[in-house]
Every structure is written in C-alpha cells, then in structure tokens.
C-alpha cells in the first residue's frame, strides 16, 4: 500500500525565519518516521522583504502558484522594518496569502505550556486553554494596500464586513465550540465586537446570532472588545472560543500570547475551505537574527497544528497522531525549570530548545 504523501509549501521568509524553519522541518520529519503511515515533501519557496528588495516582488507568482497546489503551507516569518513598500507599509506577503487563498478563519490557540511560570499569579493561569478565531480576509484589513491620503491632511481606511465571509467564520467557530465541548471544554462561543458603536459590528453580531441559532446545542454569547481585553487579564480561564474581526483578533491574539509566555510560544493557522497556512504569531525579529537566540517553540507548535489539520482533512489519523506527539514533546521539554529561552529571561537558544524537544519526541511512543 502506497502511503499518503503531503506536499508542503515552505516559506522561511525573513530574519529568524530560516533559523526556526529548519529545526521545525527536522522535527516534523522525526515525527513522521516515528508514526509512519504518511510522508511529507517540502517545497522551499521565496517570498518576503529580502525577496522584494532583490526582485521587486514580495510574493512571486511562481511561489503563489506553488502554494495553491500544495496540501498545506508552512510559513516562518516575513517582513523587515527597513524594507517597505512605496506607501510606507511593511512587506507582508502573509497577508497577501490570506487574501489570495481565502483563508478566512485565523486560529490562534492560547494554551499554557506546563512548566512555564504563568504571567498571572492566579494558579488557574497555568491551565489556560482557549482559542481566538480571527477573521483574516476583511474587516479593517480589507483596506490593506488600498488606504487613501488626501492632500496630506486626512487618511482613510475602510472597514468591510460581509455576510458571506461572516457566515463561514461563525460556522467554523460554532463547530469548533461543539468539538471542544466533546473534549471536556465548555464549548462556549463568544462573538467579540463593538456593536454598541459601529453599524458594521452590529451587522457582524446579527449574523452571529443567526448562525448561532442553527447550533442550539452550542452555548453562544457576546462581549465588547474592550471588556474582552480586560477579562483576558482578569479572568482568562473563563474563556473558551472567541470569534472576532480581523484587527481586533490581531490585537487580542498578541495579548493572549503574552498570557502564556510570549509570541515565541504562540502558534497559528489561517484556514480556508481549500487551503491553510500555519505560522508562529511572532515576526521576523531582525534584532536577534543570526545570533541563535530565536525561540522555535511557536514554529514547532504551528507544525503540529498543520499535521493535525492535514490528518483531519484527509482522513489520515497518523498525521493527527504525529501532531499530538510534537505538542506532547514540547510540553515535556518545558515541564522542568531547566529550559528557559532568551525570550523569558533564560539562556536557551534555538539549538537548545530544538534539542530538548527532539529528545522528548524520540523518547515517546507512537
């Protein structure tokens, strides 16, 4: 029997991108060898700020075409502060990928890693496990590359909320809520908006209520974004699934990362009906590039998310198992107090974290 081979489009990008991508690929290959039953083939593709500086293209057509035909896309980090478009904005092909591939559901898990000292003093902070779902193709980001400046006196960007995208987003969130309830979580889905001020968000909430009515078995409620930010600091352990607009999700997901140690521990997936991109939530960190200090944990966890998505989508349970093994290996590597990345005041660099996680993976049973 020929095993299923998944082709992965790999975008190492800029800054620390290559430094965290290579150990991630090695870890993925180790997980595949341990579990068996499927294979991965990697296609390394150019894109990003350095690519733009040398070729004039931030996301070459050939790279986008290859990503379209891949089974999944694994992205490290893109953008550099000193390389920008003519309008002054940073190079951000990751946003272009979301738009081009219609990746409307930005999945941002907020999960405490055992062994890391919680940012909040309450012991419940060590058990955090909630998810932010960020709409990733419209909202305020619909103005990406389209904003206007009038006579150096006024600038405008436009918020766009459509029923078609919102319905798919809420269906994704409500189904996730149902799955989480089956896994022992509350399964409560909260629409985060600013419906008391903006018509666009009042519409967003209306569509959410209509979609929630189709899922009477899933608990659903609302919260304003400012109150949500407050409660993410005061009582984050009460949260389960938050679904929100693009810009709000961008901000809240960084706050969520801060609750579990920082962006170096925050994975993500941008998921559509036919494609998905998996990447750490952090940026290219040019200030530490080439120094061996980058924390690859979020990259590893993003790779685990990719395997689980591939397994679920294609009915390959071995891929789901491999993803879970990587996540378990990360948890085990940090379970003591010996492994502390530079990001949180320690001295463990990319190699040390990679070696610790790989050792834990090797020690586990498939």
C-alpha positions in Angstrom: 0.0 0.0 0.0 1.4 3.4 -1.0 1.4 5.8 1.9 -0.1 9.3 1.5 2.5 11.9 0.7 1.6 15.5 1.6 3.4 18.3 -0.3 4.2 21.3 1.9 4.9 24.8 0.6 7.6 26.2 2.9 8.2 30.0 3.2 11.2 30.6 5.5 10.9 34.4 4.8 13.0 36.9 6.6 15.0 37.5 9.8 14.9 34.5 12.1 12.6 32.6 9.6 15.2 30.2 8.3 16.7 29.6 11.7 13.4 28.4 13.2 12.1 26.7 10.0 15.0 24.2 9.6 14.7 22.6 13.1 10.9 22.6 12.6 11.3 20.6 9.4 13.6 18.2 11.1 11.1 17.7 14.0 8.3 17.1 11.5 10.4 14.5 9.7 11.2 12.8 13.0 7.6 12.7 14.0 6.7 11.2 10.6 9.4 8.5 11.0 8.1 7.6 14.4 4.4 7.3 13.5 4.6 6.1 9.8 1.6 5.8 7.5 2.2 9.0 5.6 5.1 11.2 4.2 5.9 14.8 3.8 7.6 16.5 0.8 8.8 20.1 1.3 9.0 22.8 -1.4 11.0 25.8 -0.3 9.7 29.0 -1.8 10.9 32.6 -1.9 8.8 35.5 -0.6 9.2 38.3 1.9 11.1 41.6 2.4 14.5 40.3 1.2 12.8 38.8 -1.9 11.2 42.2 -2.6 14.5 44.1 -2.2 16.3 41.8 -4.7 13.5 41.0 -7.2 10.8 43.7 -6.8 8.3 41.1 -5.8 7.3 40.3 -2.2 5.3 37.2 -3.3 6.4 36.0 -6.7 3.7 34.5 -8.9 5.6 31.2 -9.1 5.6 31.0 -5.3 1.9 31.7 -5.0 1.1 29.2 -7.7 3.1 26.5 -5.9 1.3 27.4 -2.6 -2.0 27.0 -4.4 -1.2 23.4 -5.4 0.3 22.4 -2.0 -1.5 20.3 0.6 -0.5 22.9 3.2 1.7 25.9 3.7 4.2 26.3 6.4 5.5 29.9 7.0 8.1 31.2 9.4 8.3 35.0 9.4 8.1 37.8 6.9 8.9 41.4 6.8 11.7 43.7 7.9 11.3 47.2 9.3 13.8 48.8 7.0 12.3 47.4 3.8 8.9 48.9 2.9 6.5 49.5 0.1 6.4 52.9 -1.5 3.4 53.8 0.7 5.5 53.3 3.9 3.9 50.0 4.9 5.9 46.9 5.7 6.3 44.0 3.3 3.7 41.4 4.4 3.1 38.5 1.9 1.5 36.6 4.7 -1.5 38.9 4.4 -1.5 38.6 0.6 -1.6 34.8 1.0 -4.6 35.0 3.3 -6.4 37.2 0.8 -5.4 35.2 -2.3 -6.3 31.8 -0.8 -9.4 33.0 1.0 -8.1 32.0 4.4 -11.0 33.5 6.4 -10.5 31.7 9.8 -7.4 32.7 11.7 -7.0 30.2 14.5 -4.9 31.5 17.5 -4.7 29.0 20.4 -3.9 30.4 23.8 -2.7 27.4 25.8 -0.4 27.4 28.8 2.6 25.2 28.5 3.3 23.1 31.6 6.5 24.1 33.4 6.5 27.7 32.3 5.8 30.2 35.1 2.4 31.8 34.4 2.3 35.5 33.8 -0.7 35.9 36.1 -0.3 35.0 39.7 -3.6 33.0 40.0 -2.9 29.3 39.8 -5.6 28.9 37.2 -3.4 30.8 34.8 -1.4 27.6 34.5 -4.4 25.8 32.9 -5.3 28.3 30.2 -6.7 26.7 27.1 -8.9 28.9 24.9 -8.9 29.9 21.3 -9.2 33.2 19.4 -10.6 32.9 15.9 -9.7 36.0 13.9 -11.4 36.7 10.6 -8.4 37.0 8.3 -9.6 38.4 4.9 -11.7 41.5 5.5 -12.6 43.8 8.5 -10.2 46.7 8.7 -7.6 44.7 6.8 -9.8 44.9 3.7 -8.0 48.3 3.2 -4.6 46.6 3.1 -2.8 48.3 0.2 -5.9 50.5 -0.5 -5.9 53.2 2.1 -6.0 56.8 0.9 -4.3 60.0 2.0 -5.9 63.2 0.8 -3.7 66.3 0.3 -1.6 65.4 3.4 -4.5 66.4 5.6 -6.6 63.3 6.0 -6.1 59.5 5.8 -8.8 56.8 5.4 -9.0 53.1 5.7 -12.3 51.3 5.3 -13.8 48.5 7.4 -15.6 45.8 5.4 -17.8 43.1 6.9 -19.7 40.8 4.5 -22.4 38.3 5.3 -20.8 35.6 3.1 -17.5 35.7 5.0 -19.1 36.2 8.4 -21.3 33.2 8.0 -18.4 30.9 7.1 -16.4 32.3 10.0 -19.2 31.7 12.5 -19.9 28.3 11.2 -16.2 27.4 11.7 -16.3 28.8 15.3 -19.5 27.1 16.3 -18.3 23.8 15.0 -15.1 24.2 16.9 -17.1 25.1 20.0 -19.1 21.8 19.6 -15.8 19.8 19.3 -14.3 21.4 22.3 -17.4 20.6 24.4 -17.0 16.9 23.4 -13.4 17.2 24.6 -14.5 18.4 28.0 -14.2 22.1 27.5 -17.2 24.5 28.0 -17.8 24.8 24.2 -19.0 28.4 24.6 -18.5 30.7 21.6 -18.3 34.4 22.2 -18.7 37.0 19.5 -16.3 39.9 20.2 -17.3 43.1 18.6 -18.1 46.8 19.1 -21.7 46.6 18.2 -22.7 49.5 20.5 -20.8 52.0 18.3 -20.4 50.8 14.7 -23.0 49.6 12.3 -20.5 47.2 10.8 -20.2 45.4 14.1 -23.9 45.5 14.8 -24.3 43.7 11.5 -21.5 41.3 12.5 -23.3 40.5 15.7 -26.6 40.0 13.9 -25.1 37.4 11.5 -23.5 35.7 14.5 -26.9 35.4 16.3 -28.5 34.0 13.1 -25.7 31.4 12.7 -25.8 30.5 16.4 -29.5 29.8 16.2 -28.6 27.0 13.8 -26.5 25.4 16.5 -28.8 25.3 19.6 -26.5 22.8 21.2 -23.6 25.3 21.4 -23.6 28.0 24.0 -23.2 31.4 22.4 -22.9 34.9 23.8 -21.4 38.4 23.0 -18.8 40.7 24.5 -17.4 44.1 23.5 -13.8 44.1 22.6 -12.7 46.5 25.3 -14.4 44.4 28.0 -12.8 41.3 26.5 -9.3 42.7 26.7 -10.0 43.5 30.4 -11.3 40.0 31.1 -8.4 38.4 29.3 -6.2 39.8 32.0 -8.7 39.4 34.9 -10.3 36.1 34.2 -8.8 34.4 31.1 -9.6 30.9 32.5 -13.3 31.6 31.9 -12.8 32.0 28.1 -13.2 29.2 25.6 -13.8 30.2 21.9 -13.6 33.9 20.9 -14.5 34.9 17.4 -13.9 38.4 16.1 -13.0 40.8 13.3 -9.5 40.9 11.8 -7.9 43.9 13.6 -9.5 43.0 16.9 -8.2 39.5 16.5 -4.7 40.7 15.6 -4.5 42.7 18.9 -6.2 40.2 21.2 -4.1 37.3 19.9 -0.9 39.1 21.0 -2.4 39.7 24.4 -3.3 36.0 24.5 0.3 35.2 23.6 1.5 37.4 26.5 -0.6 35.4 28.9 1.3 32.2 28.1 4.9 33.5 28.0 5.2 35.5 24.8 4.9 35.3 21.0 7.6 32.6 20.9 5.1 30.2 22.3 2.1 31.2 20.2 1.3 29.2 17.0 -1.4 29.9 14.5 -3.3 28.7 11.5 -5.1 30.6 8.8 -7.6 28.3 7.4 -10.0 28.4 4.4 -12.2 25.9 2.7 -9.4 24.6 0.4 -6.1 25.9 1.8 -4.3 26.6 5.1 -1.2 28.5 6.2 0.5 27.6 9.6 2.9 30.0 11.1 4.1 31.4 14.5 2.4 34.6 15.6 5.7 36.4 16.0 7.5 38.4 13.4 11.0 38.2 11.8 12.9 39.6 14.9 15.8 41.1 12.9 17.4 42.3 16.1 18.3 38.7 17.1 18.6 37.2 13.6 21.8 35.1 13.2 22.5 35.0 16.9 21.0 31.6 17.7 18.6 33.2 20.3 15.3 32.7 18.5 12.7 30.6 20.3 11.4 27.9 17.8 8.6 26.7 20.1 5.8 28.6 18.3 7.1 27.3 14.9 7.1 23.7 16.3 3.5 24.1 17.6 2.4 25.6 14.2 3.9 22.5 12.5 1.9 20.3 14.9 -1.3 22.2 14.0 -0.5 21.6 10.3 -0.2 17.9 10.8 -3.5 17.7 12.8 -5.3 19.7 10.1 -3.9 17.5 7.3 -4.9 14.4 9.2 -8.4 15.6 9.9 -9.0 17.0 6.4 -7.7 13.9 4.6 -8.7 11.2 6.9 -5.1 10.3 7.9 -5.1 9.6 11.6 -1.3 9.0 11.6 -0.8 12.7 10.8 -3.0 13.7 13.7 -1.0 11.4 16.0 2.3 12.9 14.8 1.0 16.4 15.5 -0.1 15.4 19.0 3.3 13.8 19.7 5.1 17.1 18.8 2.8 19.0 21.2 3.4 16.5 23.9 7.1 16.7 23.3 7.0 20.5 23.7 5.1 20.2 26.9 7.6 17.6 28.3 10.6 19.6 27.3 9.4 22.6 29.3 8.0 20.6 32.2 11.0 21.2 34.4 12.7 24.5 35.1 15.9 23.9 33.1 14.7 25.0 29.7 14.2 28.8 29.6 14.5 30.6 26.2 16.1 34.0 26.0 12.6 35.4 25.4 11.6 34.8 29.0 14.9 35.6 30.6 16.8 32.3 30.2 19.8 31.3 28.1 18.3 28.5 26.0 18.7 29.4 22.3 17.3 27.8 19.2 19.6 24.8 19.3 19.0 24.0 23.0 15.2 24.2 22.6 15.3 22.2 19.4 17.4 19.5 21.0 15.2 19.3 24.1 12.0 18.9 22.2 13.6 16.4 19.7 14.9 14.3 22.7 11.4 14.2 24.2 9.9 13.2 20.8 12.4 10.5 20.4 11.6 9.2 23.9 7.8 8.9 23.3 5.9 6.0 21.9 4.0 6.5 18.7 
